[in-house]
Amino acid sequence: MTKDPVERLVESALRAAGVTFERDKELEPGRYSIDFYLPDHDLWIEVCQMHTPRKVEQMARLPNCVLIQGMDAARGFSALLRQRPITSVKAPPTRRR
């Protein structure tokens, strides 16, 4: 488990909800990684304390990415997972215009 308290909270919430995830999934080896990848949902989650240009770059590379910024957002995400079970149904791919 990571030392970052916000990432730790998100990881604990995903585990408690029984969500399958991969940690620190690399987009470009040695260069870019995203904190969580949920393969059953084809969804990426990036967690940070504050917004940075690097986060913008990372997220621009992914069509299905959620940013959880700060402890309050992580607590809200955790509360949402406790309220509703997550289904493993993938949404249809989005079309880019």
C-alpha positions in Angstrom: 0.0 0.0 0.0 1.2 3.5 -0.8 2.3 6.1 1.8 0.1 8.8 0.3 -3.0 9.1 2.6 -5.4 10.0 -0.2 -4.3 7.1 -2.4 -4.4 4.8 0.7 -8.1 5.8 1.4 -9.1 5.2 -2.3 -7.3 1.8 -2.3 -9.0 0.8 1.0 -12.4 1.8 -0.4 -11.9 -0.2 -3.6 -10.8 -3.3 -1.7 -13.7 -3.0 0.8 -16.1 -2.8 -2.2 -14.6 -5.8 -3.8 -13.5 -3.9 -6.9 -10.8 -5.5 -9.0 -8.0 -3.0 -9.7 -4.3 -2.7 -10.7 -2.0 -0.3 -9.0 0.3 2.2 -10.8 -0.5 0.9 -14.2 2.1 2.3 -16.7 1.0 4.0 -19.8 4.5 4.6 -21.1 7.1 2.4 -19.3 9.2 4.5 -16.9 7.4 7.7 -17.8 3.7 7.8 -17.1 1.6 5.7 -14.8 -1.9 6.1 -13.4 -2.7 5.2 -9.8 -5.5 2.7 -10.4 -6.9 0.8 -13.3 -10.2 -1.0 -13.0 -10.1 -3.6 -15.8 -13.7 -4.8 -15.2 -14.9 -1.3 -16.0 -12.1 -0.1 -18.3 -11.7 2.9 -16.0 -8.6 4.7 -14.8 -8.4 6.6 -11.5 -5.8 9.2 -10.8 -5.5 10.5 -7.2 -3.7 13.6 -6.1 -3.5 16.2 -3.4 -3.5 19.1 -5.8 -3.9 19.8 -9.5 -0.7 20.0 -11.6 0.2 20.3 -15.3 1.6 16.7 -15.1 -1.8 15.4 -14.1 -3.4 17.2 -17.0 -0.9 15.5 -19.4 -1.6 12.0 -17.8 -5.3 12.4 -18.0 -5.3 13.7 -21.5 -3.9 10.4 -22.7 -7.0 8.5 -21.4 -10.6 8.6 -22.5 -12.0 7.0 -19.3 -10.2 8.6 -16.4 -11.5 10.0 -13.1 -9.5 12.4 -11.0 -9.9 12.3 -7.3 -8.3 15.5 -5.9 -7.8 15.9 -2.2 -8.9 14.1 0.9 -12.5 15.4 0.9 -13.0 14.0 -2.6 -11.5 10.7 -1.6 -13.8 10.5 1.4 -16.8 11.2 -0.9 -15.7 8.5 -3.3 -15.3 6.1 -0.4 -18.8 6.9 0.8 -20.2 6.3 -2.6 -18.7 2.9 -2.8 -20.2 2.0 0.5 -23.7 3.0 -0.6 -23.9 1.1 -3.9 -22.4 -2.1 -5.2 -20.3 -1.7 -8.3 -21.4 -3.8 -11.3 -19.0 -5.2 -13.7 -20.9 -4.0 -16.8 -18.7 -2.0 -19.1 -20.1 1.1 -20.7 -20.0 1.2 -24.5 -16.9 3.0 -25.9 -17.3 6.7 -26.3 -16.8 8.2 -29.8 -14.5 11.1 -30.2 -15.6 13.9 -32.4 
